[in-house]
Amino acid sequence: MTDISHASDVITAGADGLAEARAANARQIRNAKISAAVRYVILFGVGLLMLYPLIWLVGASFKTNAEIFANPGFIPQQPTTEGYVKGWETSTPYTFGRFFLNSFLIIIPKVIGTAISCTMVAYGFARFDFPLKKLLFGSVIAILLLPNVVTRIPQYLLFRDLGWLDSFLPLWVPSAFAGDAFFVFMLVQFLRAIPGDMEEAARVDGANSWQTLVFIVVPMLAPALISVCLFQFMWTMNDFLGPLIYISSVDKYPVSLALKLSIDTTEAFEWNRILAMSVLTITPALIVFFMAQKYFIEGLSAGGVKG
Amino acid sequence: MTRKRALGLGYLTPYIIGLLVFTMIPFGASLYLSFTDYNLMSAPRWTGLENYIQLFTKDRTFRRSLTVTLIYVFTTVPLKLAFALFIAYILNYKLKFINVFRTAFYVPSILGGSIAIAVLWRYIFASEGLVNMMLTGLGFEAVNWFGDPQNALFTITLLRCWQFGSAMVIFLAALQSIDKSLYEAAEIDGASKAHCFIFITIPLITPVIFFNLIMQMVQAFQEFNGPYIITQGGPLKSTYLLPMYIYDEAFRRFDMGYASAIAWVLFVIIMVLTLAAFWSSKKWVYYAGDKRS
């Protein structure tokens, strides 16, 4: 008897256990679902909060001046392109087209100079041994952390003595000497992760180091190089302090300075002109970002994590 | 072998020239200038410690600016990192559209440094701007963002927190590289989500926390566009961060010696804090495969 009752106890216990396990499993699935739902709600809410100012900016640039501070919605009630037309003309003898041209005249040499110099330097660091290598690579990290504020004044004096003030040269020449340590660091990290087999094979076939760099290393480095160019493009487009210090004539203003000028010179109540030009100045960066976002994210992750 | 050595240095030529001309010489020169009186008109005149004595004993603006800068950095950096980690943690889950969210969250970082966004901030925090329209719409009282010294600095903090994207991307990559079996093992042992986060996630991502902390801190100390465009340093110098003071002294008043002294004080502060972080990192940063810990 006791045996049988014991056996039945065991069976019920087993059934209970099974039911419990099922319930636990169901609970787990339900928890996972709730967790996913909570995550989506937070992400969606935060995303909306993040992007709403930008959406509002675009909408407001098509609003009449009377509506901008009266309507928190982003859809203009009486859409107008007046802000764009008048804003483009500016209060200077030049249109915004001129300022965009100036920005590109800075960006293009800067990006090309950065790509070439940083590739060479990264190749040197990643593939060769030479005296003082540790010290020199240490200096890359040191520059990475060195606040620009401490070198800015003597740099200004240097460029003044060279007669470069009010020209684009101070804005891009330092970058053409691999001055942006972040990019050197990023490319070195990337190169170190690529095995040198291909280069060794090329060397055995009689290629010199320069040919190896151009024909073997650069193609493999392409994704990282694209990241470098994109970041440099973006940062230069956004740079304000550099042009503010070095550029004094209005005909050489890049868009960042031109926008600041339009705030200072546009009459109060002409808000939509400023907002419209703000939209235009961020458009190139946005287009580039959406076309090549994968390179941004990869570049950032590589620079940050593998270090 | 010697040829190869020379080659390596050859590839470094642009860097070495740049390092000397654009970094090392200016670095030394700025230290020298900080001990001089130099207004661009006549040659620098050596004045010893005078600039520094002036700064620390007589200059009220400097004291104010330094205080405001420290407040700004010590609120902005932790807030931004906490927020970036929070969002990265939520994103690190098998969610559909994770890439869409990641992209959306990164957009502000692409644009945040631009003047256009600083201009936008001026508009949305204006007394009748978007933020106050929304606050009053929800039944709250409108906030005097730019008129009140208590609030103005916070608008800049908010702008920089809004740009949490790059820190988030780095956190997310680190979270994704954590071995999932660690969590499974911990769960079997009865650890809660919070325990897993504190005892597994945080220790394993300390290297990127450290990296983000240093980078964001160095950046925050150099904040210029925000105060210059959004608040013009006001009201009552409540947003007059040190980089703006340096700019005004150097490029408006052309007092290069005094400006260099302020720049050096700022540099020493950043350096001391960075070294302190590096020194303390031995105690709290965990590197996988590192036998010491």
Interface residues (C-beta under 8 A of the other chain):
Chain A: S35 A36 R39 Y40 I42 L43 V46 G47 M50 L51 P53 L54 W56 L57 A60 I68 F69 A70 N71 P72 S117 M120 V121 Y123 G124 F125 R127 F128 D129 F130 P131 K133 L136 S139 V140 I143 L145 L146 P147 N148 V149 V150 T151 R152 I153 P154 Q155 Y156 L157 L158 P174 A176 F177 A178 G179 V184 S209 M234 W235 M237 N238 F240 L241 L244 I245 S256 L259 K260 I263 W271 I274 L275 M277 S278 V279 T281 I282 A285 L286 F289 F290 Q293 F296 I297 L300 S301 G304 V305 G307
Chain B: K4 R5 A6 L7 G8 L9 G10 Y11 L12 P14 Y15 I16 I17 G18 L19 V21 F22 T23 I25 P26 F27 A29 S30 L33 I87 I90 L91 Y93 L95 F101 R102 T103 A104 F105 Y106 V107 P108 I110 L111 G113 S114 I115 A116 I117 V119 L120 Y123 I124 A126 E128 G129 L130 M133 M134 G137 W162 S166 V169 I170 A173 A174 S177 V208 F211 N212 I214 V218 F221 Q222 F224 N225 Y228 I229 P243 I246 Y247 A250 F251 M256 A259 S260 A263 W264 L266 F267 I270 T274
